[in-house]
Amino acid sequence: MTHDGHTDHLEQNRRYWDDQAAAWHGPLARDHWAEVEPRWGLWATPESQASVLPSDIAGMRAIELGCGTAYVSAWLARAGAHPVGIDLSEQQLSTARAMQAEFGIDFPLVLGDAEKVPYEDDSFDLAISEYGASLWCDPYRWIPEAARLLAPGGRLVFMRYSPLFALCVGPEGSASTSLSRTQFGLTRLNGGNNVQFVLPHGETLRLLRSCGFVVEDLMEIQAPRPTERDYSEVSADWARQWPSEEIWKARLAG
């Protein structure tokens, strides 16, 4: 298990979110914050189906790694947890603060790097990421950092693109029925103005185990039927046949 050690993706992704992506993601924040039941990922998979949140979440110290507009942290707070959100993008956090004021939900928001979090060891019971650090940060940095932050027995839950999706989508365009990349060496996906990370399942499993995690579940998500929703990178028809995204659930041993 190796990585190139480069950290240029941090500044590149910060610029991408502050200068471009926050403009289209920000308007979605209110709908996410207003959700009565959490709905996860591209296909709005309901919490009643995915069971992302631990059943004993009330009272948990939680950190959302790469929180964006922090709607996941808002869901955690409503469930009785004590969340902290951290993100590189000031624009995203500005939207999060506006949503806190509008919905009357308050929790700490930290401008910072999810690969190097300014909290002590064993500070949290739950680390969670929905297309935050799980996609935009180097897994060989943010997963060990999550392990450091969690107390023994703490849970790690993250959602990301599936490796199959990453293999089938090219630098430009939507996921196809042909492989566009090789699986061996799959880690860093350079998108021109941003960098994403997706590891194959075997590499992810070995990385989690090396950090002291016991994997409890891997849920590959199927797009529901019917749905009118398509994305530039993947269609609902494709995602009904193959998993475009997945949820990992792990517990820190001890």
C-alpha positions as CSV (number, residue, x, y, z in Angstrom):
1,M,0.0,0.0,0.0
2,T,1.7,3.1,-1.2
3,H,0.8,6.6,-2.4
4,D,2.9,9.3,-4.1
5,G,3.0,11.6,-1.1
6,H,1.9,14.6,-3.1
7,T,-0.3,17.1,-1.3
8,D,-1.0,19.4,-4.2
9,H,-4.6,18.1,-4.4
10,L,-5.5,20.0,-1.2
11,E,-5.0,23.5,-2.7
12,Q,-6.3,22.4,-6.1
13,N,-9.5,21.1,-4.5
14,R,-9.9,24.1,-2.2
15,R,-9.7,26.4,-5.2
16,Y,-12.2,24.2,-7.1
17,W,-14.8,24.4,-4.4
18,D,-14.3,28.0,-3.5
19,D,-14.2,29.3,-7.1
20,Q,-16.6,26.9,-8.9
21,A,-18.3,24.0,-7.1
22,A,-19.7,25.9,-4.2
23,A,-21.8,28.0,-6.5
24,W,-23.8,25.0,-7.7
25,H,-23.7,23.0,-4.5
26,G,-24.7,25.8,-2.2
27,P,-28.3,26.2,-3.5
28,L,-28.9,22.5,-2.6
29,A,-28.1,23.0,1.0
30,R,-31.5,24.1,2.2
31,D,-33.2,21.1,0.8
32,H,-30.6,18.8,2.5
33,W,-30.9,20.6,5.8
34,A,-34.7,20.3,5.7
35,E,-34.8,16.5,5.2
36,V,-36.9,14.8,7.8
37,E,-35.1,11.5,7.1
38,P,-31.5,11.5,6.0
39,R,-31.1,10.5,2.3
40,W,-27.6,9.6,1.2
41,G,-25.7,10.1,-2.0
42,L,-26.5,10.5,-5.6
43,W,-29.7,8.5,-5.5
44,A,-31.1,9.8,-2.2
45,T,-31.0,6.4,-0.5
46,P,-33.1,6.7,2.6
47,E,-31.6,6.1,6.0
48,S,-34.3,3.5,6.7
49,Q,-32.7,1.5,3.9
50,A,-29.0,2.2,4.3
51,S,-28.8,2.4,8.2
52,V,-25.7,4.7,7.9
53,L,-26.1,6.1,11.4
54,P,-25.4,4.0,14.4
55,S,-28.6,3.0,16.4
56,D,-27.0,4.4,19.6
57,I,-25.9,7.7,18.0
58,A,-27.5,9.9,20.8
59,G,-24.7,11.5,22.8
60,M,-21.9,10.5,20.4
61,R,-19.0,12.8,19.7
62,A,-18.9,13.0,15.9
63,I,-16.8,14.6,13.2
64,E,-17.8,15.1,9.6
65,L,-14.7,15.0,7.5
66,G,-15.1,17.3,4.5
67,C,-18.5,18.5,5.7
68,G,-19.2,21.0,2.8
69,T,-22.5,22.7,3.7
70,A,-22.7,20.4,6.8
71,Y,-26.1,19.0,6.3
72,V,-24.9,15.6,7.5
73,S,-23.7,17.2,10.7
74,A,-27.2,18.8,11.0
75,W,-28.7,15.3,10.7
76,L,-26.4,14.0,13.4
77,A,-27.3,16.9,15.7
78,R,-31.0,16.2,15.2
79,A,-30.4,12.6,16.1
80,G,-28.8,13.7,19.4
81,A,-25.1,13.5,18.5
82,H,-22.5,16.3,19.2
83,P,-21.0,16.9,15.7
84,V,-18.1,18.9,14.5
85,G,-17.7,19.7,10.8
86,I,-14.4,20.4,9.0
87,D,-13.8,21.5,5.5
88,L,-11.2,23.3,3.3
89,S,-13.7,25.5,1.5
90,E,-14.6,28.8,3.2
91,Q,-17.4,29.2,0.7
92,Q,-19.0,25.9,1.7
93,L,-18.6,26.8,5.4
94,S,-20.2,30.2,4.8
95,T,-23.3,28.4,3.4
96,A,-23.2,26.0,6.4
97,R,-23.2,28.9,8.8
98,A,-26.2,30.5,7.0
99,M,-28.1,27.2,7.3
100,Q,-27.2,26.9,11.0
101,A,-28.8,30.4,11.6
102,E,-31.8,29.6,9.5
103,F,-32.6,26.2,11.0
104,G,-31.4,27.0,14.6
105,I,-28.9,24.2,14.8
106,D,-25.5,25.1,16.2
107,F,-22.3,23.0,16.2
108,P,-18.6,23.8,15.6
109,L,-17.5,24.4,12.0
110,V,-13.7,24.3,11.4
111,L,-11.9,25.6,8.3
112,G,-9.2,23.0,7.9
113,D,-7.8,19.9,6.3
114,A,-9.4,16.5,7.0
115,E,-6.0,14.9,6.5
116,K,-4.7,16.8,9.5
117,V,-7.5,17.6,11.9
118,P,-6.8,20.0,14.9
119,Y,-8.2,17.7,17.5
120,E,-6.5,15.4,20.0
121,D,-6.4,11.6,19.8
122,D,-9.5,9.7,20.8
123,S,-11.7,12.8,20.6
124,F,-14.7,11.2,18.7
125,D,-16.9,8.2,18.7
126,L,-18.0,8.6,15.1
127,A,-16.2,9.8,12.0
128,I,-18.4,10.2,8.9
129,S,-17.9,11.4,5.3
130,E,-20.4,11.5,2.5
131,Y,-18.4,12.4,-0.6
132,G,-16.2,14.7,1.5
133,A,-12.8,13.5,2.6
134,S,-13.9,10.1,1.3
135,L,-13.6,11.4,-2.3
136,W,-11.5,14.5,-2.2
137,C,-8.7,13.5,0.2
138,D,-5.9,11.1,0.0
139,P,-7.2,7.8,1.6
140,Y,-3.7,7.0,2.8
141,R,-3.8,10.2,4.9
142,W,-7.4,10.8,5.9
143,I,-8.2,7.2,7.0
144,P,-5.3,7.0,9.4
145,E,-6.3,10.4,10.6
146,A,-9.8,9.2,11.3
147,A,-8.3,6.2,13.2
148,R,-6.3,8.7,15.3
149,L,-9.3,10.8,16.1
150,L,-11.6,7.9,17.1
151,A,-11.7,6.4,20.6
152,P,-11.4,2.6,20.7
153,G,-14.6,1.1,19.5
154,G,-15.4,4.2,17.5
155,R,-17.2,3.9,14.1
156,L,-16.1,5.1,10.7
157,V,-18.7,5.5,8.0
158,F,-18.0,6.8,4.5
159,M,-19.7,7.1,1.1
160,R,-17.8,7.4,-2.2
161,Y,-17.9,6.5,-5.9
162,S,-17.5,2.8,-6.5
163,P,-14.3,1.5,-8.1
164,L,-16.4,0.1,-11.0
165,F,-17.7,3.6,-11.7
166,A,-14.2,5.0,-11.6
167,L,-13.0,2.4,-14.1
168,C,-15.9,3.1,-16.5
169,V,-15.8,6.9,-16.5
170,G,-13.2,8.8,-18.6
171,P,-11.7,12.2,-17.8
172,E,-14.6,13.7,-19.7
173,G,-18.1,12.4,-20.0
174,S,-20.4,9.9,-18.4
175,A,-19.9,6.3,-17.2
176,S,-20.0,3.9,-20.1
177,T,-20.2,0.1,-20.5
178,S,-16.5,0.0,-21.3
179,L,-13.5,0.1,-19.0
180,S,-11.6,3.4,-19.4
181,R,-8.9,2.8,-16.8
182,T,-6.8,-0.1,-15.4
183,Q,-7.7,-1.3,-11.9
184,F,-4.2,-1.9,-10.8
185,G,-2.8,1.4,-9.5
186,L,-6.2,3.0,-9.3
187,T,-6.0,5.7,-6.6
188,R,-5.9,9.3,-7.9
189,L,-8.3,10.6,-10.5
190,N,-7.1,13.9,-12.0
191,G,-10.0,15.9,-13.4
192,G,-8.1,18.9,-14.7
193,N,-9.3,21.5,-12.1
194,N,-9.8,19.0,-9.2
195,V,-8.5,15.7,-7.9
196,Q,-10.6,12.8,-6.6
197,F,-9.5,9.5,-5.0
198,V,-11.0,6.0,-5.4
199,L,-9.3,2.8,-4.2
200,P,-10.2,-0.7,-5.3
201,H,-11.9,-2.8,-2.7
202,G,-8.9,-4.9,-1.8
203,E,-6.7,-1.8,-1.3
204,T,-9.4,-0.2,0.8
205,L,-9.8,-3.3,2.9
206,R,-6.1,-3.6,3.6
207,L,-5.8,0.1,4.4
208,L,-8.6,0.0,6.9
209,R,-7.2,-3.1,8.6
210,S,-3.8,-1.6,8.7
211,C,-5.3,1.4,10.6
212,G,-7.0,-0.9,13.2
213,F,-10.5,-1.0,11.7
214,V,-12.7,-4.0,11.4
215,V,-15.0,-3.7,8.4
216,E,-18.6,-4.4,9.3
217,D,-20.4,-3.7,6.0
218,L,-19.9,-2.6,2.5
219,M,-23.2,-1.5,0.8
220,E,-23.1,-1.1,-3.0
221,I,-25.9,1.3,-3.9
222,Q,-28.4,0.6,-6.8
223,A,-30.3,3.6,-8.3
224,P,-34.0,3.2,-7.5
225,R,-36.8,2.7,-10.0
226,P,-38.5,4.9,-11.0
227,T,-36.2,7.9,-11.0
228,E,-36.0,10.8,-13.4
229,R,-32.6,11.9,-12.0
230,D,-29.5,11.7,-14.1
231,Y,-26.0,13.2,-13.6
232,S,-23.4,14.3,-16.1
233,E,-21.1,11.6,-14.8
234,V,-23.6,8.8,-14.5
235,S,-27.1,8.0,-15.6
236,A,-29.7,6.3,-13.5
237,D,-30.0,3.5,-16.1
238,W,-26.3,2.8,-15.7
239,A,-26.5,2.9,-11.9
240,R,-29.5,0.5,-11.9
241,Q,-27.2,-2.1,-13.5
242,W,-23.9,-1.4,-11.7
243,P,-23.1,0.3,-8.5
244,S,-22.0,4.0,-9.0
245,E,-21.5,4.5,-5.2
246,E,-21.0,2.6,-2.0
247,I,-21.1,2.9,1.7
248,W,-18.4,1.5,4.0
249,K,-18.9,0.9,7.7
250,A,-16.1,0.0,10.1
251,R,-15.3,-0.1,13.8
252,L,-12.0,0.7,15.4
253,A,-10.7,-2.3,17.3
254,G,-10.1,-1.9,21.0
